[in-house]
Amino acid sequence: MDIVDCILADHDQQRRMFSALDEARGDKQALDRIFTRLKHFLEAHAEAEELYFYPTLLKLGEGALDSDSSEDTTEDAIGDHNKIAEAGEAAGEHEPGSDEWWKCVDQCNLQNSKHMSEEERQGLTDFRRHVPIEERIKLGIQYLGFEAKHSADYERKEKDPETYIEENA
């Protein structure tokens, strides 16, 4: 399985889970369970990208569409992952279904939606154009293995985007 396809499938899953939250609006227990699962899934997804996708993008990418370089794309993505995680953590400080909780969940959804749009337009395009399919498949298997192990209960550590690039370029 190509890592690009894995990431796109995850993005679809994330969109569906945010939609499920809207559908479960009156059920606090369901909201808590769905968001907890979504939060861990987002964390594992971000970490898997940071382990398998972005290091290769830094080495082989050149920038695509409205991104001048793979470094710019990666720096922005790591920052986005941090913002998504912060919004998810903030939601955990409030009662599921409360106005404060929804503000945090909506912020998490907004940050995640912006990130996915940029990543699909920039990073994934750059990857498809510059990373051979054999490498994409190898990375996809590693990516899926990581997520299979961690997506049910994972907390990613925040990363400094510049330090990440220095360590992975």
N, C-alpha and C positions, 0 to 999 in steps of 0.2 A: 504494500500500500504506500503510495507516494505521500510524503509528509505534507505536501501542499493540500492534498485531498483530506488528510487527517485534520488539519487546521480548519479547513472549510467546514467539515462535518462538526467539529467542536463549536464553531461559530453558530451553526444552525441550532445545535443543542442549546447553546446559551440563549439565543433569541427565544426559543420555545419555553425555556424555564422562566425567563422574565415575563413572558406572556402568561404562563401558568400562575404566576403570582397575582397578576391582575384578575384572572378568573377565580382565584381563591380568596378574594378580598375580604369576605366575611368570616373566614375560618382561621382563627389565630393559630391553631395547632398546625394546620396545613401550611400556612404562611411560614411558620418557624421551620418546619421540616424541609419545605421546598427551598427556602433561602439558605438554610444551613448546607444543604446538598449543593446548591448553586455556588455558594461561596467557596467550598472546598474544591469544586470542579474548576472554578476560575483560577484558584491558586495553583492547582496541579497543572492546568493548561499553560499558565504563564511560565511556570518553572520548566515544563517540558520544552516550550519554545526557547527559553533561555539556555537550556542544555543542548538542544539538537538543531534548532532552526537558525537562531541569530548568530552563533559562532561561524556557521558555514556561510551565511549571508555576508558577514563581515569579510570573509576571506575571498569569496568568489563574486559577490554582487558589485554592481556599479551604480546603483540608484535607478529608479524607474519613475516614469510619469512626472509627478510633481515633487519628487525627492531627488536632490542633487547627488547623493551618495548613500552607500549602504551604512556608513557611519551615522549619517543624519537619521536615516530610517530607524536604525537600532537604538540610538539615543532617545528618540521620541517614544519608541515602543516600551523601553524599560521604564521611562517616566510614566507612561500610561499604565503599565502594570502596577506601579506603586500607587497611583491615584485610585485605581479600581479597588485595590486591596484596602486602602485607607477608608473608602466609602463603605466597603463591606464590614470592616471592623467597627466603624461608627454605628452601623445598623445594629450590631450585636449589643450595643450599650442601651438599647431602647426596647420596649415591649413590642413584640411583633404585632403589626396592624395599627400601631399608634401613628399619629400624624408625624412625630419625629422619626419613627422608624421608616415610614414611607418616604420622607425627604431623603434619608440616607440611601434607601433602596433605589429611588429614582436617580439619585446622583451616581450610584454605582452603574445603573443601566445606561445613563447618559455617557459616562466616561468609557464604558465598555463598547457602546455603539460607535462612538467616535473612533476608538482604537481599531475596532474590527474594520471599519470603512477604510481607514488609512492603511492598515496592514494588507487588506485585500487588494487595494489599488497600488500600493508601493512595494512592500516586502515580498508578497507572494508573486507579483508580476516579475520583479527582479529575479527571484529564485527560479521561476520557470524558465526565464530567458538565459540564465547563466550557470545553473547547476544541472549536471547530467542526470538523466532519469534514473540510472543505476544508483547514484548517490542519494537521490530523493527517496527511492524505495528503501534503501538501507536505513536512512534516517527515520523514515516513517515507522519502520518496525521497532526501532529503539524508542521512538516517541510514544507509540502505542503501549509498549511494555511498561514505560514509566507511568503513564496515565493509569493503566490497569492496576498497578500496584498502589497508586497514591490518590486517585480522584475522589475516594469516599471520605478521606480525612487527612487533609494536607494544609499546612500553613507555610507559605513562601516567606522568606526573609526579604525585606526591602533591600534594593540594590541601588548604589549610586551609578547612574548611567555612564558617566565618564570613566569610572574605575572599571566597570564591566567591559567597556570597549577596549581599554588598555589591556585587560587580562585576556581578551578573546580575539583580538585582531591578529 
